[in-house]
Amino acid sequence: MDYINRIPEQNAILKTKAINLYYGADHALGDVTIEIPARAITAIIGPSGCGKSSFLRLFNRMNDLIPGVKIEGEAFLNDKPIYGKDTDVVSLRQKVGMVFQKPNVFPVSIYNNVVIGPKHHGIKNRHKLEEILERCLTQVALWDELKDSLSKPGLSLAMGQQQRLCIARALAAEPEVLLMDESCSALDPESTMKIEELMQDLSENYTIIIVTHSMEQAARVSDMSAFMMIDENKIGRLHEYSETTEMFISPKNKLTEDYITGRFG
């Protein structure tokens, strides 16, 4: 099988070189090489079980939390090794934030949901915390909705608002990259539209990587798309990587075409 990798013309902020991921004896990802452009949206697509979420978690080392995980190959953020001996994982996760499939709102106030990270990292000045709060809630289009109810529990919000609150919390750490793992799959169409609009606005300043099962979503919001698929040995591999428009109009790989057109998946 030939695997097609198109290197974006923009400066790449994230890179992998022949990355392999194992969960114990299970070889989950095989020889994935990719370059992710800065300040753009990259969609990771492919059928369930092909390693999309495992691949996403490589970039902030969330896979480290799983017993028996082993990484071979190289990954870089701004040309600095993500899996280097001297890598500060806490600092890495500040730079590479993550938003999950279901909103993981903390059981505290809206205010504390957003400023919990800055507080943890030593910011105590209330005026500074309020500045961070307003900036981040404004970025996710929640400030006007919530500015008069900041003391209310974050869990009291509607699901779509909760997901935007989680994005605001990630932005409070001033990341360079946002990883979004099927972050719209639990939302209604109106909330999904708001999150997609938010992604596009944020991509002017942040690098965003999304995992999505929705071909329509990938086509609507992403600049680049990466199609993943398991091979005959059940190893997840990158089969095609290109500009989204190019992939959806003229895929180079027959498997990519079959997946995009709904013949399987």
N, C-alpha and C positions, 0 to 999 in steps of 0.2 A: 504494500500500500504506500503510495506517495502522499506525503503530508505537505500541504501548501502553507507557507508562512510569508506574508507580505509585511515588510518592515515599514512602519509609517514614516512619512517625511518629517514630521514634527520631532522635536527632541523627546526622547523616551525617558519617562520618569521611573518606570518599573521595567525590569528585564528578568527573564529566566533563561538559563542555558542548560539544556538537557536535564531538567528537573525530574526526578523520580520520587514517588511517595509510596511508602509501605505502611500498612497497619498490621503489624506482626508479619505473618507470612503472606498477607494479601497485598499484591502489587496493584495499588489503586491508580497511580498516574505514571505514564511512561514517556520519558524523554521529551518533556514539553519545553519548547524554546519559543519565546515570544517577547516582543517589545511593546509596551503600552504607552501611548503618547500622553503628554501632559495636557491638562485643561481640555479634556475631551471625555466623551462617554463611550466606554467599551462594553459591549454586551457579550456575555458568555452564554451560548445556547447549546442545546443538545438534549437527548432523551434522559429520563430519570436513570440514575445509577452510573452515569458516565464520568463522574468526578468533578462536576462543575463547582460545587461548594467546597470540596477538598482543595481544588485549585485556588479558589478565591482566598481561602484561609491561609494559604502559603505566605501571602503578602504581609500579614500581621502576626504570623506565627501562632495562630489560634490552634493549629493542629498539634502544637507542643503539649496541649492540655490532655491529649488522648493517649492513654497508656499504649506502649509498644510502637509508637510512630517512629519512622525513620525517613530521613530526607537524604537524597543523593543529588548531586548537581549544584548549581549556583542560582541565587536570586539576588537582585540588587534594587535598592531604592536610591535614586540619585547617584548611581555608580558605587554605592557603599553596600557591602555584603549584608544581606538580611540575616544570614545564618553564620556570620562570622563569630569567632570566639569572644570578641570584645563587644558584640552588639548588645546594647541596652534595650531589652525587650519592652520595658515600660515606656521608654522614649519612643521606640518604634511604633507602639500602639497609640501613642499620642499623634504621631504623624500619619498613621494609617488607621482611620476610624472605621467602625463597622456598624451597620444597621441590619437587624435580623428580619426574618420572615414575619414573625409576630412581634408587635411592639413590646419591648421589655422595659416598660415604665416602672420606675422605682416607687414603692409605697410611701412616698413623701409628697410634699407640695410641688406644684408646678415650678415655683421659684427654685426649690432645692434640687429638682430633677436636672435643671440646666446648669446650676453653678456647682454641683457636687464635685466635678472634675477640677475646676480652678481652685476650689477650696482645698481639695486634697493635695494640690501641687503648690500650696502655700500662699494663695491670694486670700487675704483676710479683710482688706479694705472694702467696706460695704458699697461705697460709691463705685469702685472699680468692678465689683461683682454685679452691680445694677447695670453698669455699662455693657458688660458681657451679656447679661440676660437680655437686655433690649436689643442689642445687635443680633444675637442668635435667633431670638423669636421673630425679629423683623425679617431676617434672611429666609425663614421658613413660612413667612406670611401668617404668623400667629399673634404678633404683638397687639394688633388692633382688637383681635378676638379675645385675648386673655389678659390684657394689661390691668384690668380691674378685678381679676380673680386669681392673682398669683399665689395666694395662700391656700387655694383649694387643692385637694389631692389630684395628682396627675392622673390617677386611675379613674377619676370621675369624667374624663374627657371621652369624646367619641373616638372610635377606633382610628379613623383617619387623622384626627388631631393628635392622638397618642403617637402615631408613627412620625408625624412632623415634629413632635416634641422630642422624640428619640434622635431625630436628625439634628435638632437644635443642640441637644446635649453633646452629640459627637462634634459639632462645629465649635462648641465652647472650648475644646482642647486645641483649637487652631490647627487642624490637620492639613496635610497636603493632598491626601487621598481619602476617598470615601468608598468603602466596599458595601454593596447593597445586595443581600442574599434573598432574592425573591421578595423584596420589601413591599410589593403591592399585592401579593397573592391572597392576603387575608382581607383586602379592602374592597369596598363597593366601587362601581365605575366612576362616580363623581370624585371620591377620595383618590382613586388611582390617577385620574386626570390631574388633580392638584399636585400629587407627588411627581408625576412626569414633568409637569411644567416647572416644578421646583428643581428637578434634576438639571433641566436645560439651563435654567438661570444660574445654578451653582457651578455648572461646568465652565463658566467664564473665568472662575477663579480656582476651581478644584478639579482634580482628576477623579473621575467616577467610573467604577467597574460594577456592573450589575450582572447578576445571574437571573435569568428569566426563562420561563417555559412559554411565554407569549411571543410568538413571532411578530404579531402586530405591534407589541410594545417595543421590541428590539428595532423594528423598522421605523417606528415613530421617533424614538429618542436617541438612538446611538449613532455615533460617528464611525466606530469600528465594530466588527463582530468576529467572534471566534467560535467556530463550531467544533464541539467535542463529541467523541463517540468511542465506545469500547471496541477493542479489536477481538480477534478470535480467541485470545487468551484472557478476555475479560479485563483488559488493562485500558484505562481511560487515556485517550490520546487526542491531541489537537490535530484535526483533519484539515481545517481551512481557516485562514485569518486574512481579512481584507477590509476595505471600507465597506460599510453596511450596504450602501446603494449597489456597489459592485457585486457583493455576495448575493443579494436578493434578486438582482436582475440577471446576472451572468455568473453563477457559481462555477468554480473550476472542477469541483469534485462531485461525482454522481450521487454519493451519499448525502452531501450537503443539499443538493437539489431535491432529493427525495424527502429529506426531513423538512425543509422549508415549505415544500408543496403539500405536506401532510400525508405522504405515502406511508410513513411510519412515525413512531414517537408518541 
